[in-house]
Amino acid sequence: MANETSNDFAGAINSLLETVGKLGQQQVEMLNSGIKTASEMVAPLGKTLTDLAGNALNAVNQALQSVSSAISGKK
């Protein structure tokens, strides 16, 4: 009888540790998935930000050229 109780307890502990291990593995897989998704988003976002900065600088440059032309045309 004592041996059966000991086996039941060992089985319960084994089952609990197996469940904890599976949960830990799922957490690692979710973290890896999140890192992969974030890294896949960075490249297009970086390109978009670079394009946006370039377009803004071009707009400022054109505005300055217009002001320059207006000033030099009045002389």
C-alpha positions as a Markdown table, in Angstrom:
| # | Residue | x | y | z |
|---|---|---|---|---|
| 1 | Met | 0.0 | 0.0 | 0.0 |
| 2 | Ala | 2.8 | 2.4 | 0.9 |
| 3 | Asn | 4.5 | 1.6 | -2.4 |
| 4 | Glu | 1.3 | 2.5 | -4.3 |
| 5 | Thr | 1.1 | 5.9 | -2.6 |
| 6 | Ser | 4.7 | 6.5 | -3.3 |
| 7 | Asn | 4.2 | 5.6 | -7.0 |
| 8 | Asp | 1.1 | 7.9 | -7.2 |
| 9 | Phe | 3.1 | 10.8 | -5.6 |
| 10 | Ala | 6.0 | 10.2 | -8.0 |
| 11 | Gly | 3.7 | 10.1 | -11.0 |
| 12 | Ala | 2.0 | 13.3 | -9.9 |
| 13 | Ile | 5.4 | 15.0 | -9.5 |
| 14 | Asn | 6.6 | 13.7 | -12.8 |
| 15 | Ser | 3.4 | 14.9 | -14.5 |
| 16 | Leu | 3.7 | 18.3 | -12.8 |
| 17 | Leu | 7.4 | 18.7 | -14.0 |
| 18 | Glu | 6.4 | 17.6 | -17.5 |
| 19 | Thr | 3.7 | 20.3 | -17.6 |
| 20 | Val | 6.1 | 23.0 | -16.3 |
| 21 | Gly | 8.6 | 21.9 | -18.9 |
| 22 | Lys | 6.1 | 22.2 | -21.7 |
| 23 | Leu | 5.0 | 25.7 | -20.5 |
| 24 | Gly | 8.6 | 26.8 | -20.4 |
| 25 | Gln | 9.2 | 25.5 | -23.9 |
| 26 | Gln | 6.1 | 27.3 | -25.1 |
| 27 | Gln | 7.3 | 30.5 | -23.5 |
| 28 | Val | 10.7 | 30.2 | -25.3 |
| 29 | Glu | 8.9 | 29.5 | -28.6 |
| 30 | Met | 6.7 | 32.6 | -28.2 |
| 31 | Leu | 9.7 | 34.7 | -27.4 |
| 32 | Asn | 11.5 | 33.5 | -30.5 |
| 33 | Ser | 8.4 | 34.1 | -32.6 |
| 34 | Gly | 8.2 | 37.7 | -31.2 |
| 35 | Ile | 11.8 | 38.4 | -31.9 |
| 36 | Lys | 11.5 | 37.0 | -35.4 |
| 37 | Thr | 8.4 | 39.1 | -36.1 |
| 38 | Ala | 10.1 | 42.3 | -34.7 |
| 39 | Ser | 13.2 | 41.8 | -36.8 |
| 40 | Glu | 11.0 | 41.2 | -39.9 |
| 41 | Met | 9.3 | 44.6 | -39.2 |
| 42 | Val | 12.5 | 46.6 | -38.7 |
| 43 | Ala | 13.8 | 46.3 | -42.2 |
| 44 | Pro | 10.7 | 47.7 | -44.0 |
| 45 | Leu | 10.2 | 50.3 | -41.3 |
| 46 | Gly | 13.8 | 51.5 | -41.6 |
| 47 | Lys | 13.5 | 51.8 | -45.3 |
| 48 | Thr | 10.2 | 53.8 | -45.0 |
| 49 | Leu | 11.8 | 56.1 | -42.4 |
| 50 | Thr | 14.8 | 56.6 | -44.7 |
| 51 | Asp | 12.6 | 57.4 | -47.7 |
| 52 | Leu | 10.5 | 59.8 | -45.5 |
| 53 | Ala | 13.6 | 61.6 | -44.3 |
| 54 | Gly | 14.9 | 61.9 | -47.9 |
| 55 | Asn | 11.6 | 63.3 | -49.1 |
| 56 | Ala | 11.5 | 65.8 | -46.3 |
| 57 | Leu | 15.0 | 67.0 | -47.1 |
| 58 | Asn | 14.1 | 67.3 | -50.8 |
| 59 | Ala | 11.0 | 69.4 | -49.9 |
| 60 | Val | 13.1 | 71.7 | -47.7 |
| 61 | Asn | 15.8 | 72.0 | -50.4 |
| 62 | Gln | 13.1 | 72.9 | -53.1 |
| 63 | Ala | 11.6 | 75.5 | -50.7 |
| 64 | Leu | 15.0 | 77.0 | -50.1 |
| 65 | Gln | 15.7 | 77.1 | -53.9 |
| 66 | Ser | 12.4 | 78.8 | -54.5 |
| 67 | Val | 13.2 | 81.4 | -51.8 |
| 68 | Ser | 16.6 | 81.9 | -53.3 |
| 69 | Ser | 15.3 | 82.3 | -56.8 |
| 70 | Ala | 12.7 | 84.8 | -55.6 |
| 71 | Ile | 15.3 | 86.8 | -53.8 |
| 72 | Ser | 17.8 | 86.8 | -56.6 |
| 73 | Gly | 15.1 | 87.6 | -59.2 |
| 74 | Lys | 14.1 | 90.8 | -57.5 |
| 75 | Lys | 17.6 | 92.3 | -57.6 |
